[in-house]
Structure formats: structure tokens, C-alpha cells
């Protein structure tokens, strides 16, 4: 029998100058020198939004045993023999309708676990107070399956510590703690972080997002971590987690931005990387089914004047600032894979469109706020030549669910281009837009 765990611990100590606590568990319960990994390990999972490109094929290629999408809907394209785990992403997702739908999945034997809120301590994520999370938690308990904690930016930070303390005082049920980790390429430091979290809350751990990140990188080229370093980290970290009985599941985060440039499992063209090949080989699910096509093709409307009003091509050709196109990891789009977002505080989305003077047009847009608001802002339509305001629309709806707004207008004489502007000032949470349309009446 190969005593590879002893070798693993030794190698971790060689590459780290930190104090060794990885093997300091009582009675060597998790790192015994003669311990062998069980043959039926199924801890490895993946995280892909069900609206991302080729997510089903990527899940299959990585030979995952389980997956989640930051959402609640069990997509038909989940490969065979892969367990789907729903997440209630934020406070807006905890509705009677959504609870009932998930209860039905549980009753049908299709759901065995549920994940709680996604980074509620993050202003650009679920953005919830501890009071809000505590108030909604009993609704999640009604689902009757093991329930994972909120996944905070830091697993032992002030938000999470307060939430877990109050939950315990109130007797709320939290069956396992979910962890996000985006540190350096030191596996010992990573495992120690998990150990600290486990000891803080005395619960099993699911690592639902982890990767190696260089947060100072501004381009993929200046990311300080090499592919070889990240591969080594992945191998050491997963071997360690496989052997720890209280680490129940883990899922690598397949990022594409500069800080995560060397942590990508697939490249920009969708080809599996060397790191992806390594991850696929770890605890491979050999019974996994093939991926299924899920790409959304926006319908062609020859009468439509707005370009990319559904944001399926990203943000271009929209102008403005502090904006972006976001998918289901952030919010549920009205249609397609993406919606537009104007970020927290001030920000804008605008687009210049051609029109004919004297003609009447119908302008439509769908919007929703991330958080409840008591007042909104007013979109405007300007003359692109000179920037004069031609029309001031009604204030955007105050709802946190999708609502359509329709505005009809006639183009004044001498105007050939309009600039449609959504601008909100400081003090507002993010707002989402989708299916923005301008057509000749």
C-alpha cells in the first residue's frame, strides 16, 4: 500500500514556511499514515450557470459527480448521473412559489441537498443583512433536506460569525458550511483555512468555490501564478480534501478574468485546458452522460432598431459607465442568458439609434431592482446631436421582479439620431435591464 498521504503532507511542508497544523488533528483521524482513499469518492463537482455557453458539455468533460448553477431550476441538460444541487441565491429567490417548486423536486427524489445564499456579505452579490438572512432561513428549513450555510466572501468573517452565532442561539438548522476560497497557490494555507472554519462552526464543509487567484493581476499575462503552480495546488488540495472526512464536497471555480487566468478549466474558445484535464481525472465520474446543447440563440426581429437589447452579446454596443452584462450567477435574466446591469451607486447605460423625423416609435424596456427601493430615476431620450433632452420618461418601476415599461413618442423635426439614456445617481442599488426595444409604430 502506498503511503501517499504521508508523502503529500511532507510535500506540503516543503513548499510552505507556515506552521504545520495540517496533521495536528487529534489521533491523526484524517491524515493517518496508512490511510487509503476510498474507491467510491464522489466529492468533485462543478459550478456553471445553466445559461452559460456549453455548460452541459463542460460538466460532462470534467466528469463531475454533482453540479450547481447558483440557481434553483433543474435544467433538462444536466448530464445523466450528475446530481444537481439547487441554490437560493438571494432574498428575492425565497418565495412561496420557489419553495414549493423545490419541495416537488425533493419529493420526486431529484434534490437531496440545498445551498443557501451566495455571498450575502458582498455588495455586488446577494447583499443581505444578517437580519434578513436569519428571517428567511426557516423557509429554507421547510425543504426538509440537508441545508448549506450562506457562502460568504470569507468563511470566518464578521458577517458569517454573527449569522452562525445567532442561528445557533435560535436553534436554526444549518447542516454544513459552504466555503469560497480564492487565495494563493499554497495548499497548506488552504487546508488550514478549512480546518479553522470546521473548528469554528463544528460542521462539515462544502467548498463550493475555490481557485488560485492573483488579485493584483490586471491582464492574464501579468498573473504571477504559473500553470504548473496551479496544477500542483489543485492536486495537493484535492488529495487532502479527499482524505478529510468532514470535507464532503468541493467544486473548482472556472474563471476567465485576469486574476484567475491560470485557474481556468477551459479557454475562451471552450477548449479544455491542461488544468481542466487534471481536474477531469480526479475522482472521475466514469458513468457521466454526454453534454447537451444549451446555447440560446436570440430571435431575429428585422423591425428591431435597438442593437443587443437582450444583452446576449455582452455589453457592446451599449455605452455608459459602471455597467455590464450578467447571467444567472448574479440574477435571473428575463429571457436568454444575460441581462444588463447598472452597478451599485451611480452608473449608466446608453445607446444611440437612428430614427426618422416625424415618425412615431414605441420604446419598451424591462427592469427590476436588486433590492427594494422607495424612489427611482427617470430615463431620458436625447437628441444625439447637441445632447438636448427630448423626452423624459416616467420613473422606472420600483419592483424587484421584472416589469415592462412602454413609452410612445414622435420624433421632432430635424432629429435623425436619438440617445437613449438610463442614468442613476449615488445611493441606488444595482438595477437590471432586459429586452430593451425600439420599433416604428
VMD Tcl script that draws the C-alpha trace (Angstrom):
set ca {
  {0.00 0.00 0.00}
  {1.37 3.37 -0.97}
  {1.57 5.72 1.96}
  {0.89 8.67 -0.30}
  {-0.77 10.80 2.38}
  {2.49 10.95 4.30}
  {4.21 11.97 1.08}
  {1.55 14.61 0.47}
  {1.96 16.15 3.91}
  {5.74 16.14 3.53}
  {5.49 17.88 0.17}
  {3.13 20.49 1.58}
  {5.63 21.27 4.32}
  {8.47 21.57 1.81}
  {6.67 24.28 -0.19}
  {5.38 26.20 2.82}
  {7.07 28.18 5.54}
  {3.88 28.23 7.62}
  {3.48 26.36 10.87}
  {2.35 22.78 10.28}
  {-1.14 22.29 11.62}
  {-2.39 20.18 8.74}
  {-1.50 16.98 10.56}
  {-2.38 18.13 14.08}
  {-5.86 16.59 14.19}
  {-6.50 14.51 17.31}
  {-5.42 10.87 16.94}
  {-4.45 11.59 13.30}
  {-8.08 10.93 12.43}
  {-7.87 12.36 8.94}
  {-4.24 12.00 7.96}
  {-3.21 8.61 9.28}
  {-0.05 7.39 7.57}
  {-1.71 4.16 6.43}
  {-4.99 5.74 5.35}
  {-6.11 4.96 1.82}
  {-8.66 6.93 -0.18}
  {-11.93 5.06 -0.61}
  {-12.63 3.85 -4.14}
  {-16.08 5.43 -4.35}
  {-15.19 9.07 -3.74}
  {-17.73 11.40 -5.32}
  {-16.78 14.73 -3.78}
  {-15.82 16.52 -7.00}
  {-18.34 18.87 -8.56}
  {-18.58 21.84 -10.91}
  {-20.36 25.19 -10.91}
  {-21.78 26.54 -14.15}
  {-24.77 28.74 -14.80}
  {-27.39 26.99 -16.89}
  {-27.29 29.93 -19.29}
  {-23.53 29.90 -19.84}
  {-22.09 28.67 -23.12}
  {-21.63 24.88 -23.34}
  {-22.09 24.42 -19.59}
  {-23.56 20.93 -20.02}
  {-20.68 19.80 -22.24}
  {-18.15 21.25 -19.78}
  {-19.80 19.42 -16.88}
  {-19.57 16.15 -18.80}
  {-15.98 16.74 -19.92}
  {-14.89 17.34 -16.31}
  {-16.50 14.05 -15.21}
  {-18.23 15.70 -12.26}
  {-20.38 13.82 -9.76}
  {-22.50 16.84 -8.85}
  {-23.10 20.39 -10.03}
  {-24.84 23.60 -9.12}
  {-25.76 26.67 -11.13}
  {-26.30 29.40 -8.48}
  {-30.00 28.84 -9.26}
  {-32.92 26.61 -8.33}
  {-34.06 25.23 -11.69}
  {-33.11 21.66 -12.57}
  {-32.24 22.02 -16.25}
  {-33.02 19.17 -18.60}
  {-29.48 19.38 -19.97}
  {-27.76 18.27 -16.76}
  {-25.80 15.20 -17.92}
  {-27.02 11.81 -16.78}
  {-25.67 10.52 -13.47}
  {-24.83 14.01 -12.21}
  {-26.58 15.26 -9.08}
  {-27.96 18.80 -9.24}
  {-27.91 20.90 -6.06}
  {-30.18 23.99 -6.10}
  {-29.21 27.28 -4.52}
  {-31.42 30.04 -3.16}
  {-29.11 32.82 -4.36}
  {-30.56 35.80 -2.51}
  {-33.56 37.12 -0.64}
  {-35.59 37.59 -3.81}
  {-35.46 33.86 -4.52}
  {-37.14 32.84 -1.25}
  {-40.77 32.94 -2.38}
  {-43.62 30.56 -1.69}
  {-43.63 29.59 -5.36}
  {-39.92 28.77 -5.42}
  {-40.10 26.87 -2.14}
  {-43.00 24.80 -3.48}
  {-41.16 24.03 -6.72}
  {-38.07 22.86 -4.83}
  {-40.20 20.78 -2.45}
  {-41.56 18.99 -5.51}
  {-38.03 18.24 -6.71}
  {-37.28 16.84 -3.27}
  {-40.45 14.73 -3.31}
  {-39.51 13.43 -6.76}
  {-36.12 12.32 -5.45}
  {-34.27 14.76 -7.70}
  {-32.86 17.01 -4.96}
  {-31.01 15.80 -1.86}
  {-29.28 18.99 -0.68}
  {-29.89 22.75 -0.90}
  {-27.38 25.60 -0.79}
  {-28.04 28.89 0.98}
  {-27.32 32.46 -0.07}
  {-24.42 33.44 -2.36}
  {-22.02 35.93 -0.76}
  {-24.68 37.88 1.14}
  {-21.86 39.97 2.61}
  {-20.87 41.19 -0.88}
  {-22.34 44.43 -2.24}
  {-22.32 43.07 -5.80}
  {-23.68 39.66 -4.84}
  {-26.69 38.71 -2.67}
  {-26.07 41.77 -0.46}
  {-28.14 40.81 2.58}
  {-28.00 41.81 6.19}
  {-27.70 39.11 8.83}
  {-31.21 40.06 10.00}
  {-32.61 39.39 6.52}
  {-30.84 36.04 6.21}
  {-31.96 34.90 9.66}
  {-35.57 35.92 8.98}
  {-35.71 33.92 5.73}
  {-33.84 30.83 6.93}
  {-36.86 28.96 8.38}
  {-38.40 28.97 4.88}
  {-35.35 27.07 3.61}
  {-35.56 24.64 6.51}
  {-39.07 23.71 5.30}
  {-37.48 21.94 2.33}
  {-36.60 19.03 4.60}
  {-33.17 18.21 3.15}
  {-29.64 18.97 4.41}
  {-29.12 22.70 4.10}
  {-25.85 24.52 3.45}
  {-24.95 27.82 5.09}
  {-24.64 31.10 3.24}
  {-21.37 31.16 1.31}
  {-19.69 34.36 2.42}
  {-16.69 36.14 0.91}
  {-14.68 34.94 3.92}
  {-15.92 31.87 5.84}
  {-14.98 33.22 9.29}
  {-15.56 36.93 8.72}
  {-17.79 39.13 10.88}
  {-20.96 38.57 8.81}
  {-20.65 34.79 8.88}
  {-19.65 34.66 12.53}
  {-22.69 36.71 13.54}
  {-25.01 34.65 11.34}
  {-23.83 31.32 12.70}
  {-23.89 32.54 16.31}
  {-27.44 33.83 16.01}
  {-28.58 30.76 14.10}
  {-27.30 28.52 16.88}
  {-28.94 30.68 19.55}
  {-32.26 30.46 17.69}
  {-31.96 26.74 17.03}
  {-31.94 27.16 13.25}
  {-30.77 24.20 11.20}
  {-27.53 24.53 9.26}
  {-26.27 21.11 8.27}
  {-23.00 22.06 6.59}
  {-20.92 25.18 5.97}
  {-20.17 26.31 2.43}
  {-16.80 27.94 1.73}
  {-15.42 30.19 -1.01}
  {-11.64 30.45 -1.25}
  {-9.54 32.42 -3.74}
  {-6.08 32.52 -2.22}
  {-2.61 31.79 -3.47}
  {-1.06 28.53 -4.59}
  {-0.26 27.25 -1.09}
  {-2.25 24.09 -0.40}
  {-1.25 24.02 3.27}
  {-2.68 27.50 3.81}
  {-5.89 26.46 2.05}
  {-6.34 23.31 4.15}
  {-5.63 25.26 7.34}
  {-8.39 27.70 6.33}
  {-10.82 24.80 6.02}
  {-9.71 23.39 9.36}
  {-10.23 26.79 11.02}
  {-13.72 27.02 9.53}
  {-14.63 23.48 10.57}
  {-13.48 24.11 14.14}
  {-15.25 27.50 14.31}
  {-18.67 26.08 13.45}
  {-18.32 22.34 14.20}
  {-19.99 21.35 10.96}
  {-18.96 19.54 7.76}
  {-17.59 21.62 4.90}
  {-18.58 22.02 1.26}
  {-16.04 24.05 -0.72}
  {-18.41 25.40 -3.37}
  {-15.92 27.78 -5.00}
  {-12.13 27.59 -4.89}
  {-9.29 28.52 -7.22}
  {-5.91 30.21 -7.22}
  {-6.22 33.97 -7.71}
  {-3.74 36.79 -8.18}
  {-5.84 39.81 -7.24}
  {-3.12 42.21 -8.35}
  {-3.16 40.89 -11.92}
  {-4.60 43.35 -14.44}
  {-4.01 41.15 -17.50}
  {-3.66 37.39 -17.96}
  {-0.02 37.94 -18.88}
  {0.94 39.53 -15.56}
  {-0.77 36.91 -13.37}
  {2.04 35.78 -11.10}
  {0.91 32.15 -10.78}
  {2.08 29.74 -13.45}
  {0.01 26.89 -14.86}
  {2.37 24.41 -13.19}
  {1.89 26.06 -9.78}
  {-1.89 25.96 -10.08}
  {-1.87 22.33 -11.22}
  {0.28 21.40 -8.24}
  {-2.06 23.27 -5.89}
  {-5.10 21.53 -7.36}
  {-3.53 18.09 -6.99}
  {-2.37 18.67 -3.42}
  {-5.57 20.39 -2.26}
  {-7.93 17.80 -3.73}
  {-5.87 14.88 -2.41}
  {-6.03 16.42 1.05}
  {-9.77 17.13 0.84}
  {-10.42 13.60 -0.41}
  {-8.90 12.23 2.76}
  {-10.67 14.54 5.25}
  {-13.99 13.03 6.28}
  {-15.59 16.37 7.17}
  {-14.89 17.86 3.74}
  {-17.94 16.48 1.98}
  {-17.75 18.10 -1.46}
  {-15.74 20.60 -3.45}
  {-16.07 22.49 -6.73}
  {-13.31 24.35 -8.59}
  {-14.34 27.75 -9.97}
  {-13.68 28.02 -13.71}
  {-12.85 31.71 -14.02}
  {-11.79 33.67 -17.11}
  {-10.67 37.06 -15.79}
  {-7.10 38.26 -15.21}
  {-6.82 37.27 -11.50}
  {-7.99 33.74 -12.38}
  {-6.22 33.47 -15.74}
  {-4.20 30.38 -14.82}
  {-7.11 28.75 -12.95}
  {-9.33 28.31 -16.00}
  {-10.57 24.80 -16.78}
  {-11.47 25.86 -20.31}
  {-10.05 28.59 -22.55}
  {-12.02 31.39 -24.19}
  {-12.82 29.14 -27.16}
  {-14.22 26.42 -24.91}
  {-11.27 24.04 -25.21}
  {-10.31 22.17 -22.07}
  {-7.01 23.35 -20.58}
  {-4.23 21.29 -19.06}
  {-5.65 22.20 -15.64}
  {-9.08 21.06 -16.80}
  {-7.64 17.72 -17.86}
  {-6.15 17.30 -14.39}
  {-9.46 18.13 -12.73}
  {-11.33 15.74 -15.02}
  {-9.02 12.90 -13.97}
  {-9.56 13.48 -10.24}
  {-12.23 11.11 -8.89}
  {-13.62 10.81 -12.41}
  {-17.31 10.03 -12.78}
  {-16.99 7.37 -15.48}
  {-20.78 6.93 -15.60}
  {-21.45 10.54 -16.56}
  {-23.64 11.14 -19.61}
  {-22.74 13.34 -22.60}
  {-23.34 17.06 -22.61}
  {-26.33 18.52 -24.40}
  {-26.55 21.71 -26.44}
  {-28.00 24.60 -24.44}
  {-26.85 27.70 -26.32}
  {-29.52 30.37 -26.54}
  {-29.97 31.97 -29.96}
  {-31.76 35.33 -29.72}
  {-34.72 35.55 -32.08}
  {-34.18 37.68 -35.17}
  {-36.53 40.68 -35.42}
  {-35.99 42.71 -38.57}
  {-38.13 45.53 -37.16}
  {-35.97 45.98 -34.08}
  {-33.86 49.16 -34.00}
  {-32.05 48.64 -30.68}
  {-28.90 46.54 -31.05}
  {-28.30 43.85 -28.43}
  {-31.31 44.90 -26.40}
  {-31.24 41.49 -24.73}
  {-27.52 41.82 -23.82}
  {-26.75 38.37 -25.25}
  {-23.59 39.68 -26.95}
  {-22.28 41.18 -23.73}
  {-22.44 44.90 -23.18}
  {-21.45 46.18 -26.67}
  {-22.72 48.37 -28.32}
  {-24.08 49.93 -25.15}
  {-22.27 52.95 -23.74}
  {-22.21 54.43 -20.27}
  {-20.18 53.53 -17.20}
  {-20.27 51.16 -14.24}
  {-22.36 48.64 -16.15}
  {-22.16 45.12 -17.53}
  {-23.98 42.07 -18.84}
  {-24.66 39.46 -16.16}
  {-26.06 35.93 -16.10}
  {-27.75 33.70 -13.56}
  {-24.81 33.75 -11.16}
  {-25.96 37.31 -10.46}
  {-29.67 37.38 -11.32}
  {-32.23 35.51 -13.41}
  {-32.49 37.23 -16.83}
  {-35.94 37.82 -18.26}
  {-35.01 35.94 -21.44}
  {-31.85 34.36 -22.79}
  {-28.54 34.05 -20.99}
  {-27.88 37.62 -19.89}
  {-29.39 40.88 -18.72}
  {-27.82 44.31 -18.44}
  {-26.87 45.77 -15.08}
  {-26.11 49.27 -13.87}
  {-23.88 48.76 -10.86}
  {-24.17 49.90 -7.26}
  {-24.23 53.68 -6.80}
  {-24.06 55.90 -9.85}
  {-23.86 54.35 -13.31}
  {-25.39 54.45 -16.77}
  {-26.35 52.51 -19.87}
  {-26.99 54.33 -23.12}
  {-27.27 53.62 -26.83}
  {-27.50 55.78 -29.95}
  {-30.14 54.69 -32.50}
  {-31.16 56.02 -35.95}
  {-34.70 57.40 -36.39}
  {-36.75 59.38 -38.90}
  {-38.20 62.79 -38.09}
  {-41.97 62.93 -37.83}
  {-42.31 59.16 -37.32}
  {-43.83 57.62 -34.19}
  {-41.94 54.93 -32.26}
  {-42.65 52.57 -29.40}
  {-39.90 52.18 -26.82}
  {-40.05 49.26 -24.36}
  {-37.79 48.00 -21.65}
  {-37.97 45.53 -18.77}
  {-36.36 46.32 -15.45}
  {-36.02 45.15 -11.89}
  {-34.06 46.35 -8.87}
  {-31.77 44.07 -6.94}
  {-33.03 45.50 -3.64}
  {-36.27 47.22 -2.66}
  {-36.20 50.98 -3.27}
  {-38.57 53.78 -2.32}
  {-37.80 56.01 -5.30}
  {-36.25 55.57 -8.70}
  {-34.80 57.59 -11.55}
  {-36.14 58.78 -14.89}
  {-34.68 57.52 -18.17}
  {-34.42 60.16 -20.88}
  {-34.27 60.26 -24.67}
  {-31.86 62.88 -26.01}
  {-31.05 64.30 -29.41}
  {-27.68 62.76 -30.15}
  {-26.77 65.98 -31.92}
  {-26.37 68.54 -29.16}
  {-27.49 66.18 -26.39}
  {-30.72 68.09 -25.64}
  {-33.37 66.16 -23.70}
  {-36.31 65.46 -26.00}
  {-38.38 63.16 -23.79}
  {-38.35 62.38 -20.07}
  {-39.94 59.04 -19.29}
  {-41.75 58.12 -16.09}
  {-39.62 56.92 -13.22}
  {-38.53 53.31 -13.55}
  {-40.76 50.83 -11.66}
  {-39.72 50.17 -8.06}
  {-40.20 46.42 -8.26}
  {-37.59 43.71 -7.59}
  {-39.23 41.45 -10.20}
  {-39.28 42.03 -13.94}
  {-41.75 44.69 -15.11}
  {-42.22 46.12 -18.59}
  {-42.39 49.85 -19.31}
  {-43.78 51.19 -22.63}
  {-43.34 54.72 -23.97}
  {-44.65 56.09 -27.30}
  {-43.21 59.23 -28.90}
  {-42.93 61.12 -32.20}
  {-39.51 62.27 -33.38}
  {-39.26 66.09 -33.71}
  {-38.21 67.73 -36.95}
  {-34.51 67.81 -37.66}
  {-33.66 64.80 -35.47}
  {-32.02 61.74 -37.06}
  {-30.34 60.04 -34.11}
  {-31.54 59.51 -30.56}
  {-29.52 58.71 -27.47}
  {-31.49 56.58 -25.03}
  {-30.06 57.03 -21.54}
  {-30.56 55.09 -18.31}
  {-28.64 57.00 -15.65}
  {-28.95 56.64 -11.90}
  {-27.09 58.60 -9.27}
  {-25.46 57.69 -5.98}
  {-27.47 55.95 -3.29}
  {-29.15 53.38 -5.53}
  {-28.56 49.62 -5.55}
  {-27.93 47.83 -8.89}
  {-30.75 47.74 -11.42}
  {-31.17 45.18 -14.21}
  {-32.49 45.74 -17.74}
  {-33.54 43.22 -20.37}
  {-35.31 43.06 -23.73}
  {-34.90 46.77 -24.42}
  {-36.72 47.51 -27.68}
  {-37.38 50.38 -30.10}
  {-39.68 49.90 -33.07}
  {-41.50 52.05 -35.58}
  {-45.18 52.14 -34.75}
}
mol new
graphics top color blue
foreach p $ca { graphics top sphere $p radius 0.5 }
foreach p [lrange $ca 0 end-1] q [lrange $ca 1 end] { graphics top cylinder $p $q radius 0.2 }
display resetview
